[in-house]
Structures are given as structure tokens and as C-alpha cells.
């Protein structure tokens, strides 16, 4: 087999791997774009009166799943694709698919650009972490991955904020009949007897006054503060997602470890030793 044939096969194998892993990252970017769209409408399942536990759980699983998909695909590209500019091109295509699946708008374009810049920072961080290790292990990139996951959580909560803020700016903040009935029932069963233990208090009248306030006066009283309501909701969602992300941050790395193990066994990738310079202090 001539040298030219061997070189051509190596180049073909490299191109196939770039296409495969680049496509995975682009698909993960598209999935994340859809997750951002779902998060933008997530207030439908999270605000008072629209709460749906199962729908909220489904939304959380979809958003967390998109985080894992991006982390796994980005890990493949950052570790396996050389040179740097080719891996950067894969992140650029992924940002483009995010822009197309999220929404065609200025906000989506800004988010896509930020994602691309963050992807370059993640790529550089992974390369630096690997370069400073003598023996490669996928767990070495945990620091860069944690930063990436925090960034993804922040984007999802930002989408939630803008989606709910747009709804409030359009329709204002108000509680529907289901929310008001739920508040009245909770107050009757768990609150009013503790606040007003006296038997001669007209508790029915108190509950009726509360209902009238929620129906008529609450929207006017909250009008000066409506701009903060989406911010509070997004902050609560960010806290919950960050806790879940830190607890489950090992999961994408575990998936990467298992897949890299299979790729090594199938000889689709291989370990290759490189000489490195080691700095030591000496006495002159």
C-alpha cells in the first residue's frame, strides 16, 4: 500500500469523524434551541393558576436533557476534532441551528452569537485542561463543562424571563379563577384558623373579602411591581436548575466515558502519545 493511499484513507477517516461529531453538535444545538423556545413559554406551567405538575416536570426534563446533549456533543468535538479552527466551525454551525430552531429574531441572533463565543471559550478551556495532563481522562474537562452548564442554565432562565415579561407587558398580571379558588381553599384549610383562632370571628366574610381583593384590587396594587415578577420567577427557576445541574453534572461525563471506552474498543479512536516539556526548578 503506497504512502499516498494511506494518507488518503487517513484524511477520509478524519473527514467522516468531523462530519459525524459536527452533526451531533449541530443536532444538540437545534435541541437546545427548541428547549429555549419551550422555556420561553414555561410560565404557562409555573405561574399561579396555570400550575401543572406533570407538564412542569416534562419541561424540566426536556431542558435538562438539552443541557446534557450539548455537553456530550461539545465534549466529543472539543476532545477529538483537530485543528482548533475545524472544531470552532462545528460550534459555529451548532449556533446557527440554535438560531433557526429557537426563533428568527434579534434576541435569538444575540443568543446564538453568545453561544458561539461561549463555545470557543469552552473549546479553549478543554484543550488547555487536556494539554496540562500527562495522561488523558475525560474527567479532566469537568471544570470547563461546569462553566458550560451554568451558562446553558442562565440562557434557559433568560428565555423564561423574556417570555413571561412579554406576556405581562401584553396582558398584565392577574390571577385566574383557578388560582384564586386555590388560594381561598388553602387559606380556609391551613391559614385562617391559625391567624384567627377566635370562634366569634366571621371567617366566611374574611374569605369573601380576600376573594374580592384578589379579583379586583390585586392587579392594581401589583401594577408598579409587575416588571419584577418575571425576574423573581426566573431567579427561582435558576436556583432550582442550578441545584439539579450541580447534582447531575457527572452524568454527561459518564456518558462520554462510556462512549469513549466503546470507541477505543472498536478502534474508531486511539490513544496517541505526544512529547511534552516539563518545567522544574533547579539550583544554579
C-alpha positions as CSV (number, residue, x, y, z in Angstrom):
1,X,0.0,0.0,0.0
2,X,1.5,3.3,-1.1
3,X,2.0,6.3,1.2
4,X,-0.5,8.3,-0.9
5,X,-3.2,5.7,-0.4
6,X,-2.6,5.5,3.4
7,X,-2.6,9.3,3.6
8,X,-5.9,9.5,1.6
9,X,-7.6,6.9,3.9
10,X,-6.5,8.8,7.0
11,X,-7.9,12.1,5.5
12,X,-11.1,10.3,4.6
13,X,-11.5,8.9,8.1
14,X,-10.8,12.3,9.7
15,X,-13.4,13.9,7.4
16,X,-16.0,11.3,8.3
17,X,-15.4,11.8,12.0
18,X,-15.6,15.6,11.7
19,X,-18.9,15.3,9.8
20,X,-20.3,12.8,12.4
21,X,-19.4,14.7,15.5
22,X,-20.1,18.1,13.9
23,X,-23.6,16.8,13.0
24,X,-24.1,15.6,16.6
25,X,-23.2,19.0,17.9
26,X,-25.4,20.8,15.4
27,X,-28.3,18.5,16.4
28,X,-27.7,19.2,20.1
29,X,-27.7,22.9,19.2
30,X,-31.1,22.5,17.5
31,X,-32.4,20.6,20.5
32,X,-31.2,23.4,22.8
33,X,-32.9,26.0,20.6
34,X,-36.2,24.1,20.9
35,X,-35.6,23.9,24.7
36,X,-35.2,27.7,24.8
37,X,-38.5,28.1,23.0
38,X,-40.2,25.8,25.4
39,X,-38.6,27.6,28.3
40,X,-39.9,30.9,26.9
41,X,-43.4,29.5,27.2
42,X,-42.7,27.8,30.5
43,X,-44.5,30.3,32.6
44,X,-47.7,28.6,31.4
45,X,-46.9,25.8,33.8
46,X,-45.2,27.7,36.6
47,X,-47.2,30.8,37.5
48,X,-50.1,30.8,39.9
49,X,-53.3,29.4,38.4
50,X,-51.6,27.7,35.5
51,X,-49.5,25.2,37.5
52,X,-49.4,21.8,36.1
53,X,-47.0,19.4,37.9
54,X,-46.7,16.9,35.1
55,X,-46.2,19.5,32.4
56,X,-43.7,21.3,34.6
57,X,-41.7,18.0,35.1
58,X,-41.8,17.4,31.4
59,X,-40.5,20.9,30.7
60,X,-37.7,20.4,33.3
61,X,-36.7,17.0,31.8
62,X,-36.6,18.5,28.2
63,X,-34.5,21.5,29.3
64,X,-32.1,19.3,31.4
65,X,-31.9,16.8,28.5
66,X,-30.9,19.6,26.1
67,X,-28.1,20.6,28.6
68,X,-26.8,17.0,28.6
69,X,-27.0,16.7,24.8
70,X,-25.0,19.9,24.3
71,X,-22.4,18.9,27.0
72,X,-21.9,15.5,25.5
73,X,-21.7,16.6,21.9
74,X,-19.4,19.6,22.8
75,X,-17.2,17.2,24.7
76,X,-16.7,15.0,21.6
77,X,-15.9,17.9,19.4
78,X,-13.5,19.6,21.9
79,X,-11.6,16.4,22.6
80,X,-11.5,14.7,19.2
81,X,-11.6,17.3,16.5
82,X,-8.4,18.9,15.4
83,X,-7.3,21.5,14.5
84,X,-8.8,24.2,16.6
85,X,-10.5,26.1,13.7
86,X,-12.3,23.0,12.5
87,X,-13.8,22.4,16.0
88,X,-14.7,26.1,16.1
89,X,-16.5,25.7,12.8
90,X,-18.6,22.9,14.3
91,X,-19.6,25.2,17.2
92,X,-20.5,27.9,14.6
93,X,-22.8,25.5,12.8
94,X,-24.3,24.5,16.1
95,X,-25.0,28.1,17.0
96,X,-26.7,28.6,13.6
97,X,-29.0,25.6,14.2
98,X,-29.9,27.1,17.6
99,X,-30.8,30.4,15.9
100,X,-33.0,28.6,13.4
101,X,-34.9,26.4,15.8
102,X,-35.3,29.0,18.6
103,X,-36.9,31.9,16.7
104,X,-35.9,34.2,13.9
105,X,-35.4,37.4,15.9
106,X,-32.7,39.8,17.1
107,X,-32.8,38.1,20.6
108,X,-32.2,34.7,19.0
109,X,-29.3,36.1,17.0
110,X,-27.7,37.6,20.0
111,X,-28.1,34.3,21.9
112,X,-26.6,32.4,19.0
113,X,-23.6,34.7,18.9
114,X,-23.1,34.5,22.7
115,X,-23.3,30.7,22.4
116,X,-20.7,30.6,19.7
117,X,-18.3,32.8,21.8
118,X,-19.0,30.5,24.8
119,X,-18.3,27.5,22.7
120,X,-14.9,28.9,21.7
121,X,-14.2,29.6,25.4
122,X,-15.2,26.0,26.3
123,X,-13.1,24.6,23.4
124,X,-10.0,26.6,24.5
125,X,-10.6,25.6,28.2
126,X,-10.9,21.9,27.3
127,X,-7.7,22.0,25.2
128,X,-5.8,23.7,28.0
129,X,-7.0,21.2,30.6
130,X,-6.0,18.3,28.4
131,X,-2.6,19.8,27.5
132,X,-1.6,20.2,31.1
133,X,-2.2,16.5,31.9
134,X,0.2,13.7,31.3
135,X,-2.5,11.0,30.8
136,X,-5.8,11.8,29.2
137,X,-9.1,11.3,31.2
138,X,-12.5,12.6,30.2
139,X,-13.0,13.7,33.8
140,X,-10.2,16.3,33.4
141,X,-12.7,18.5,31.5
142,X,-15.1,18.8,34.4
143,X,-14.2,22.4,35.1
144,X,-14.9,23.6,31.6
145,X,-18.1,21.6,31.5
146,X,-19.4,23.0,34.7
147,X,-18.9,26.6,33.3
148,X,-20.7,25.5,30.1
149,X,-23.7,24.0,32.1
150,X,-24.0,27.2,34.2
151,X,-24.1,29.2,31.0
152,X,-26.8,27.0,29.5
153,X,-28.9,27.3,32.7
154,X,-28.6,31.0,32.5
155,X,-29.8,31.1,28.9
156,X,-32.8,28.9,29.6
157,X,-33.8,31.1,32.6
158,X,-33.3,34.2,30.4
159,X,-35.6,32.8,27.8
160,X,-38.2,32.1,30.6
161,X,-37.8,35.7,31.8
162,X,-38.3,37.3,28.4
163,X,-41.3,35.0,27.6
164,X,-43.1,35.8,30.8
165,X,-42.2,39.5,30.7
166,X,-43.7,39.8,27.2
167,X,-46.9,38.1,28.4
168,X,-47.2,40.5,31.4
169,X,-46.5,43.5,29.2
170,X,-49.2,42.4,26.9
171,X,-51.9,41.2,29.3
172,X,-50.8,42.4,32.7
173,X,-50.5,40.3,35.8
174,X,-53.7,38.7,37.1
175,X,-54.8,35.5,38.8
176,X,-57.4,33.4,37.1
177,X,-60.4,31.8,38.8
178,X,-58.5,28.5,39.4
179,X,-55.6,30.3,41.1
180,X,-58.0,32.4,43.3
181,X,-60.0,29.3,44.3
182,X,-56.8,27.5,45.2
183,X,-55.6,30.4,47.4
184,X,-59.0,30.6,49.1
185,X,-59.1,26.9,49.7
186,X,-55.5,26.9,51.1
187,X,-56.3,29.9,53.4
188,X,-59.5,28.2,54.6
189,X,-57.9,24.9,55.4
190,X,-54.4,25.9,56.7
191,X,-54.2,29.6,57.5
192,X,-57.4,31.2,58.8
193,X,-57.7,29.1,61.9
194,X,-54.2,29.9,63.0
195,X,-54.4,33.6,62.3
196,X,-57.9,34.0,63.7
197,X,-58.4,31.3,66.4
198,X,-61.3,33.1,68.0
199,X,-64.6,31.4,67.3
200,X,-66.7,34.7,67.1
201,X,-64.7,35.9,64.0
202,X,-66.8,35.8,60.8
203,X,-64.3,33.6,58.8
204,X,-66.7,33.4,55.8
205,X,-66.7,37.1,55.5
206,X,-62.9,37.2,55.7
207,X,-62.6,34.7,52.9
208,X,-65.1,36.6,50.8
209,X,-63.1,39.8,51.4
210,X,-60.0,38.0,50.3
211,X,-61.6,36.8,47.2
212,X,-62.8,40.3,46.3
213,X,-59.3,41.7,46.8
214,X,-57.8,39.0,44.6
215,X,-60.4,39.6,41.9
216,X,-60.5,43.4,41.9
217,X,-57.7,45.1,43.7
218,X,-54.6,42.9,43.4
219,X,-53.9,43.8,39.7
220,X,-53.9,47.5,40.5
221,X,-51.7,47.0,43.7
222,X,-49.2,44.9,41.8
223,X,-49.0,47.1,38.7
224,X,-45.9,49.1,39.9
225,X,-44.1,45.8,40.6
226,X,-45.2,43.7,37.6
227,X,-41.8,44.1,35.9
228,X,-40.1,42.3,38.9
229,X,-42.5,39.3,38.7
230,X,-40.8,37.6,35.7
231,X,-37.4,38.3,37.3
232,X,-38.4,36.5,40.5
233,X,-39.8,33.6,38.6
234,X,-36.6,33.3,36.5
235,X,-34.5,33.6,39.7
236,X,-36.4,30.7,41.3
237,X,-36.1,28.6,38.2
238,X,-32.3,29.4,38.0
239,X,-31.8,28.3,41.6
240,X,-33.7,25.0,41.1
241,X,-31.9,24.2,37.8
242,X,-28.5,25.1,39.2
243,X,-29.0,22.7,42.1
244,X,-30.1,20.0,39.7
245,X,-27.2,20.7,37.4
246,X,-24.6,20.5,40.1
247,X,-26.1,17.3,41.4
248,X,-26.2,15.7,37.9
249,X,-23.1,17.3,36.4
250,X,-21.3,14.0,36.4
251,X,-23.9,12.4,34.1
252,X,-22.7,13.9,30.7
253,X,-19.1,12.9,31.7
254,X,-20.2,9.4,32.4
255,X,-21.9,9.1,29.0
256,X,-18.7,10.5,27.4
257,X,-16.6,8.0,29.3
258,X,-18.7,5.0,28.2
259,X,-18.8,6.1,24.6
260,X,-15.1,6.8,24.5
261,X,-14.5,3.3,26.0
262,X,-16.6,1.8,23.2
263,X,-14.8,3.8,20.5
264,X,-11.5,2.7,21.8
265,X,-12.6,-0.9,21.9
266,X,-13.9,-0.6,18.3
267,X,-10.7,1.1,17.3
268,X,-12.6,4.1,15.9
269,X,-10.3,6.3,18.0
270,X,-6.9,5.6,19.5
271,X,-4.6,6.9,22.2
272,X,-1.5,8.6,20.9
273,X,1.4,9.7,23.0
274,X,2.9,13.2,22.5
275,X,6.2,14.5,23.9
276,X,5.7,17.3,26.4
277,X,8.0,19.7,28.1
278,X,8.1,19.6,31.9
279,X,9.2,22.7,33.9
280,X,11.4,22.1,37.0
281,X,13.2,24.4,39.5
282,X,17.0,23.8,39.7
283,X,19.8,25.3,41.7
284,X,22.3,27.3,39.6
